[in-house]
């Protein structure tokens, strides 16, 4: 789509402006690297437009501070001090890669995930943010900790101008069907395959 030109114009009764500015559901899935990175890059772009950004990490360790968190929180502080950009909130909903680093049973972890989703639902109803990044959110849905049908219905019926990005492998087909933009990251090569561990600036 060079210069933002579309291949066809749907007969949906919307003006060009209305169609261009409609809120999107975006899904970054697949086995390749870059799903969260791409989502955070979009969040930075939204911050530059003055949007309110809400990031909700569902799986990554609460003790592990990734670089994008520092960047986005710094941008949030800049907004608070100068008014530039938009406000930023970053919430860690999980306790570890498989939710096992936090003391408690699987029921405890499932309850924590459900509470996290309930908070997001409240914010969507209140139109709290312009852009929501639900990082690694496909996994609580896969594990049955968050009801997928509830997610689909809530996103489909969300009010106002609210964009939602969901990342994680094996996105549910119902979520893919609902989404306006879906990218499937395909891994071709990765340093891990040669026994190289993650490094600063690349993995975090």
C-alpha positions as CSV (number, residue, x, y, z in Angstrom):
1,X,0.0,0.0,0.0
2,X,2.4,2.8,-1.1
3,X,1.5,6.2,0.3
4,X,-1.3,4.6,2.3
5,X,-3.4,3.8,-0.7
6,X,-5.9,0.9,-0.3
7,X,-6.6,-1.6,-3.0
8,X,-10.4,-1.3,-2.6
9,X,-12.9,0.8,-0.8
10,X,-15.6,-1.2,1.0
11,X,-19.3,-0.2,0.7
12,X,-19.7,0.3,4.5
13,X,-21.2,3.8,4.5
14,X,-18.2,5.3,6.3
15,X,-16.3,8.4,5.1
16,X,-12.6,8.0,4.4
17,X,-11.8,9.8,7.7
18,X,-14.1,7.6,9.7
19,X,-12.7,4.4,8.1
20,X,-9.1,5.6,8.6
21,X,-9.6,6.4,12.3
22,X,-11.7,3.3,13.4
23,X,-10.3,1.6,16.4
24,X,-8.3,-1.6,15.7
25,X,-7.7,-5.0,17.3
26,X,-4.1,-6.1,16.4
27,X,-2.7,-9.5,17.0
28,X,1.0,-10.4,16.9
29,X,1.4,-14.2,16.9
30,X,3.6,-16.9,15.6
31,X,6.8,-18.7,16.8
32,X,9.2,-16.0,15.6
33,X,10.9,-13.3,17.7
34,X,9.5,-9.7,17.7
35,X,5.9,-10.0,18.7
36,X,6.2,-7.9,21.9
37,X,8.9,-5.7,20.4
38,X,6.6,-4.7,17.5
39,X,3.8,-4.0,19.9
40,X,5.9,-1.7,22.1
41,X,7.1,0.1,19.0
42,X,3.5,0.8,18.1
43,X,3.0,2.0,21.7
44,X,5.8,4.5,21.3
45,X,4.3,5.7,18.1
46,X,0.9,6.2,19.9
47,X,2.6,8.0,22.7
48,X,4.0,10.5,20.2
49,X,0.4,11.1,19.1
50,X,-0.6,12.0,22.6
51,X,-2.4,8.7,23.3
52,X,-2.9,7.3,26.7
53,X,-1.0,4.0,26.7
54,X,-1.8,1.0,29.0
55,X,0.6,-2.0,29.0
56,X,-0.4,-5.2,30.7
57,X,2.1,-8.0,30.8
58,X,0.5,-11.4,31.6
59,X,3.4,-13.8,31.7
60,X,6.8,-12.2,31.8
61,X,8.5,-12.2,35.3
62,X,7.6,-9.3,37.5
63,X,11.3,-9.2,38.5
64,X,12.5,-8.9,34.9
65,X,12.6,-5.3,33.7
66,X,12.7,-5.2,29.9
67,X,14.2,-2.2,28.1
68,X,10.9,-1.1,26.6
69,X,9.4,-0.7,30.1
70,X,12.1,1.7,31.0
71,X,11.7,3.6,27.8
72,X,7.9,3.9,28.0
73,X,7.9,4.8,31.7
74,X,10.4,7.5,31.0
75,X,8.2,8.8,28.2
76,X,5.3,8.7,30.7
77,X,7.4,10.8,33.2
78,X,8.2,13.2,30.4
79,X,4.5,13.6,29.7
80,X,3.8,14.3,33.3
81,X,6.5,16.9,33.5
82,X,6.1,18.7,30.2
83,X,2.8,17.6,28.6
84,X,4.6,16.1,25.7
85,X,3.2,12.8,24.3
86,X,0.7,10.9,26.4
87,X,0.4,9.2,29.8
88,X,1.8,5.7,30.2
89,X,0.9,2.9,32.7
90,X,2.8,-0.4,32.9
91,X,1.3,-3.3,34.8
92,X,2.8,-6.7,35.3
93,X,0.0,-9.2,35.7
94,X,2.0,-12.4,35.9
95,X,4.8,-13.7,38.1
96,X,6.9,-15.8,35.7
97,X,7.2,-17.3,32.3
98,X,4.9,-20.2,33.2
99,X,3.4,-18.6,36.2
100,X,5.4,-20.9,38.5
101,X,7.8,-18.5,40.1
102,X,5.0,-17.1,42.3
103,X,4.0,-19.1,45.4
104,X,0.6,-20.7,45.1
105,X,-1.3,-23.2,43.2
106,X,-2.4,-23.1,39.6
107,X,-5.8,-22.0,40.8
108,X,-4.1,-19.0,42.4
109,X,-2.4,-18.1,39.1
110,X,-5.6,-18.6,37.2
111,X,-7.4,-16.3,39.6
112,X,-4.7,-13.7,39.2
113,X,-5.0,-13.8,35.4
114,X,-8.8,-13.5,35.6
115,X,-8.5,-10.5,37.9
116,X,-6.1,-8.9,35.5
117,X,-8.5,-9.4,32.6
118,X,-11.4,-8.0,34.8
119,X,-9.3,-4.9,35.4
120,X,-8.8,-4.4,31.7
121,X,-12.5,-4.9,31.1
122,X,-13.2,-2.1,33.6
123,X,-10.8,0.2,31.8
124,X,-12.2,-0.6,28.4
125,X,-15.7,0.2,29.7
126,X,-14.4,3.5,31.1
127,X,-12.4,4.2,28.0
128,X,-9.3,4.8,30.1
129,X,-6.7,4.3,27.4
130,X,-6.4,4.9,23.7
131,X,-4.0,2.0,23.2
132,X,-3.9,-1.3,25.3
133,X,-0.9,-3.6,24.9
134,X,-1.9,-7.1,26.3
135,X,1.5,-8.7,26.2
136,X,1.6,-12.6,26.1
137,X,-2.2,-12.6,26.6
138,X,-2.7,-15.5,24.3
139,X,-1.4,-17.9,27.0
140,X,-4.0,-17.3,29.7
141,X,-6.6,-17.9,27.1
142,X,-5.0,-21.1,26.0
143,X,-4.7,-22.3,29.5
144,X,-8.4,-21.6,30.3
145,X,-7.6,-19.0,32.9
146,X,-9.4,-16.3,30.9
147,X,-12.5,-17.0,29.0
148,X,-11.8,-16.5,25.3
149,X,-15.5,-15.9,24.4
150,X,-15.6,-13.2,27.0
151,X,-12.5,-11.6,25.5
152,X,-13.9,-11.7,22.0
153,X,-17.3,-10.2,23.0
154,X,-15.6,-7.5,25.2
155,X,-13.3,-6.4,22.4
156,X,-16.0,-6.5,19.8
157,X,-18.3,-4.3,21.9
158,X,-15.7,-2.0,23.4
159,X,-16.8,1.7,23.2
160,X,-15.0,4.7,21.9
161,X,-11.7,5.0,20.2
162,X,-9.6,2.2,21.8
163,X,-7.0,0.2,20.0
164,X,-6.0,-3.2,21.5
165,X,-2.8,-5.2,20.7
166,X,-2.5,-8.8,21.8
167,X,0.8,-10.7,21.6
168,X,1.7,-14.4,22.1
169,X,2.0,-17.6,20.2
170,X,-0.9,-19.7,18.9
171,X,-3.6,-17.0,18.9
172,X,-7.0,-18.5,19.1
173,X,-8.7,-18.7,15.6
174,X,-11.6,-16.7,17.0
175,X,-9.3,-13.9,18.0
176,X,-7.6,-13.9,14.6
177,X,-11.1,-13.7,13.0
178,X,-12.0,-10.7,15.1
179,X,-8.8,-8.8,14.7
180,X,-8.3,-6.1,12.0
181,X,-4.6,-6.6,11.7
182,X,-2.8,-9.9,12.3
183,X,0.9,-10.6,11.9
184,X,2.3,-14.1,12.2
185,X,6.0,-13.9,13.1
186,X,7.8,-16.8,11.4
187,X,11.2,-17.8,12.8
188,X,13.8,-18.5,10.1
189,X,17.0,-18.4,12.1
190,X,17.7,-17.6,15.8
191,X,21.0,-17.4,17.7
192,X,19.5,-19.6,20.4
193,X,19.7,-22.5,17.8
194,X,23.5,-22.1,17.9
195,X,23.6,-22.2,21.7
196,X,23.9,-18.4,22.1
197,X,22.1,-17.0,25.2
198,X,20.1,-13.8,25.1
199,X,22.1,-10.6,25.3
200,X,21.6,-7.0,26.4
201,X,19.9,-4.8,23.9
202,X,18.6,-7.7,21.8
203,X,16.5,-9.7,24.2
204,X,16.0,-7.1,26.9
